[in-house]
Amino acid sequence: MSVPFDLTCWYLNARRIAELTGISALLPNTTTTSDHLQRLAELNALRRGIAEWIRARKPEPLGKLIIEGRLTEGTVFTHNTNFFFKGLSAVSGKMAKGMPLTTLPQGYAKLDEWIEGGKLTFDFHPEHLTSNSSWVELSGQKRMFVLGVITEISETEIKAKPYVIGNIVENKGEFFGVGRWANHLEVFIEQIENFSAVRDHNPRMTKKSLAVLKDIPEQSVKEAFAEIINEPTVPKDWGGEKSDLFSTNVRIDGQRVATAFAFKGPAKFTPMRMAELGKNGDQISRLFEEPADLLVLQHCHEITPDVRKTMRAFAQQMGNPRTYCVIDGYETLRLLEAYGKCGLTAKAKTV
């Protein structure tokens, strides 16, 4: 079961949404004399309609399109990250004076994790703002969700037209700052009940602490994880697998969660970068093809931010958002020591 979501929209381009989805046919046919109430009813219908369209059509995350080399003009995408907005205050002043708009407000997001110096940029017209609060929400640096279409691609810039700018909320009405979405769908090992022993094991570590993992084979680590989660089936590597271990014994918040693991052993005992995950990050791509609701990537050394952000991008497939967990060498060491696996014990002083 994917992570539930809904949208709070600060910008909705009704015309473009209608062209994309045909949602205009769903707009309410009210007879109210209040323009304000009519507008609210239309916006609510658009919000519900676009959320349902996203669930059904599953537009792909921008990061995933970049990684897999599938960027093309005209492609509809989603992107959920920190955005920088400018120009609304200047536009507000001109509108108050009845002056024509010669320039539009702009938004952009950095894409350095996939394109060196790269940016996603777009203009947006204030006539599509949904409320007075939009003027505040779409100013400065804010964490936002964007559904848009790619209009132009250059070496370091992707230009787009936005259909929707807003925040993801939990289905039960919780705002973006709580629940799974608060951490971009990332789950940490302390949250996994099968790994609960690590909650009381927090040794001080340095980079030298990782040296002990250099001599522990990947197969041994995989078997240790399987023992900890009580998974009896440990498949042998054969080269074409999408994951290294699959289990329905993992529990989070008291519920069983289908989980797929990918392990990277000490054959190359260096920090994990995207280059170590195959062409176009295909090992992550294959992992996310598994019918699992939690995708776990483990490595015996450090894991660089670009790998974590790529896991995040794949997890945030809005038609099927799922959770993920990144377990680097330090967390691996914590876990193995806490459970006395691979000849390791929890001897380090905890803090």
RAWOGI-V271221 format. One record per helix or strand of 2 or more residues. SS is the DSSP state (A for helix, B for strand). FROM is the first residue (numbers start at 0). TO is the last residue. If there is no record, write none. Layout:
SS_FROM_TO ; SS_FROM_TO
This chain:
B_5_11 ; A_13_20 ; A_22_25 ; A_34_56 ; B_59_60 ; A_61_66 ; B_75_85 ; A_87_95 ; B_104_109 ; B_118_123 ; A_125_127 ; A_133_136 ; B_139_152 ; B_156_168 ; A_179_182 ; A_188_190 ; A_192_199 ; A_206_214 ; A_217_227 ; B_244_251 ; B_254_263 ; A_265_267 ; A_273_276 ; A_278_286 ; B_293_298 ; A_304_314 ; B_322_326 ; A_328_337
